[in-house]
Amino acid sequence: MSVSETHCALAIATLLTGWTDTQASARYGTGSRSGRRVTGVAPVAAQRRRQRVVAVVRAVLRHDYAVLFMQPVGVADTDDAEDTGGGMEPALLAEYQALIKQPMDLGRVKENLEADKSRGWKDKTYVYAEEFAHDVRLVFKNCFLFNPPTHHIFASGKHLAQKFEEGLCEVLGEA
């Protein structure tokens, strides 16, 4: 198995096995965002890799199921509040908030990517591709933790997560 195949297999395993962020960071050699050191201009290879991973994230955002993950849980943005989590009962919302310690949604990822367009390299929310890959994975990790495997939100999250990981593997295979 090549290095990129191993990396892809481990990325998918991370998503499906529920490794902690620390375990994934140790495997991928990425540090915490708060501890990153960013100076000057990023190497051209890092910029290209980031651009390719952004394209994968944007493809996921265009998917029909992405609407289910575009808002924080409990925030309704359409009349179909049940499908976006906005119609969640208060007791269920409290359970979600007690269980999920790091909420994340694809809308926030998209907002951060858009804001990063006008920021200098060292001021970006997502400097490295692994940072926004982490946030996308966190959306699905939270989905899998809270929703039972028989729920349509779980199935939609699993489908999107697989699309994301497959696209990421293609990008990493090019690196």
C-alpha positions in Angstrom: 0.0 0.0 0.0 1.4 3.4 -1.0 1.7 6.3 1.4 -1.2 8.1 -0.1 -3.4 4.9 0.0 -2.4 4.4 3.7 -3.2 8.1 4.4 -6.6 7.8 2.8 -7.4 4.5 4.5 -6.5 6.0 7.9 -8.6 9.2 7.1 -11.6 7.0 6.5 -10.9 4.9 9.5 -10.6 8.1 11.6 -14.1 9.1 10.5 -15.6 5.6 11.0 -13.9 4.5 14.2 -14.3 7.8 16.1 -10.7 8.4 16.8 -10.2 11.5 18.9 -8.8 14.7 17.4 -5.6 14.1 19.3 -5.2 10.6 17.8 -5.9 11.9 14.3 -3.5 14.8 14.9 -0.8 12.5 16.0 -1.3 10.3 13.0 -1.5 13.2 10.5 1.2 15.3 12.1 -1.1 18.3 12.5 -1.1 20.3 15.7 -3.9 22.3 17.3 -4.9 25.5 15.7 -4.1 27.5 18.8 -0.5 26.1 18.8 0.2 26.6 15.1 3.0 28.8 14.0 2.4 30.6 10.8 4.9 33.1 9.5 5.4 34.7 6.1 4.0 33.2 3.0 3.0 29.5 2.8 5.0 27.2 0.6 3.5 26.9 -2.9 2.8 23.2 -2.3 0.8 23.9 0.8 -1.2 26.6 -1.0 -2.0 24.2 -3.9 -3.0 21.4 -1.5 -5.2 23.8 0.4 -6.9 24.9 -2.9 -7.6 21.3 -3.9 -9.1 20.4 -0.5 -11.2 23.6 -0.6 -12.6 22.3 -4.0 -13.6 19.0 -2.3 -15.3 20.9 0.6 -17.2 23.0 -1.9 -18.4 19.9 -3.8 -19.8 18.6 -0.5 -21.5 21.9 0.2 -23.3 21.7 -3.2 -24.7 18.3 -2.4 -28.5 18.1 -1.8 -27.9 16.6 1.7 -25.7 19.5 2.7 -28.7 21.6 3.6 -29.2 19.4 6.7 -25.8 20.4 8.0 -25.6 24.1 7.0 -27.0 25.6 10.3 -26.2 24.9 13.9 -28.5 22.3 15.5 -31.5 24.0 16.9 -31.5 27.0 14.5 -34.3 27.0 11.8 -33.6 28.8 8.6 -36.5 27.4 6.5 -40.2 26.6 6.9 -39.1 22.9 6.9 -37.7 23.3 10.4 -37.9 19.5 11.2 -35.3 18.6 8.6 -32.8 21.3 9.6 -32.9 20.7 13.3 -34.7 24.0 14.0 -37.9 22.2 15.1 -36.0 20.2 17.8 -37.9 19.9 21.1 -36.2 21.8 23.9 -35.5 18.5 25.9 -33.8 17.0 22.8 -31.9 20.2 22.2 -30.6 20.2 25.8 -29.6 16.5 25.3 -27.7 17.5 22.2 -25.9 20.4 23.9 -25.0 18.1 26.8 -23.5 15.5 24.5 -21.9 17.6 21.8 -19.0 19.6 23.3 -17.7 21.1 20.0 -20.7 22.0 17.8 -19.8 22.6 14.1 -21.9 23.0 11.0 -21.1 23.3 7.3 -22.4 26.8 7.2 -19.7 27.9 9.6 -17.1 26.1 7.5 -18.3 27.9 4.4 -18.3 31.3 6.1 -14.8 30.7 7.3 -13.6 29.7 3.8 -15.3 32.8 2.3 -13.8 35.1 4.9 -10.3 33.5 4.3 -10.4 34.7 0.7 -9.7 38.3 1.8 -7.3 37.5 4.6 -3.5 37.2 4.5 -2.0 33.8 4.9 -1.2 34.1 8.6 -4.7 35.6 9.4 -6.8 32.8 7.9 -9.1 30.7 10.0 -8.0 27.7 8.0 -4.3 28.0 7.1 -3.8 24.3 6.5 -6.0 21.9 4.6 -6.1 19.7 7.6 -7.7 22.4 9.7 -10.9 22.7 7.6 -10.9 19.0 7.0 -11.0 18.7 10.8 -14.1 21.0 11.0 -15.9 19.1 8.2 -15.2 15.8 10.0 -16.4 17.3 13.2 -19.8 18.1 11.6 -20.2 14.4 10.8 -18.7 13.1 14.0 -21.3 15.1 15.9 -24.0 13.8 13.6 -22.9 10.2 14.2 -22.7 10.7 18.0 -26.2 12.2 18.4 -28.3 10.5 15.8 -29.1 6.7 15.8 -27.9 4.8 12.8 -31.5 4.3 11.6 -32.2 8.0 11.4 -32.2 9.8 8.0 -29.9 12.5 9.3 -27.3 9.8 10.2 -27.7 8.2 6.7 -27.3 11.6 5.0 -24.3 12.5 7.1 -22.7 9.1 6.3 -23.2 9.7 2.6 -21.7 13.2 2.7 -18.8 12.0 4.9 -18.0 9.3 2.4 -18.1 11.8 -0.5 -15.8 14.1 1.4 -13.3 11.3 2.3 -13.3 10.0 -1.2 -12.6 13.4 -2.6 -10.0 14.0 0.0 -8.3 10.7 -0.9 -8.2 11.7 -4.6 -6.6 15.0 -3.7 -4.1 13.5 -1.3 -3.3 10.9 -3.9 -2.2 13.7 -6.2 0.0 15.3 -3.6 
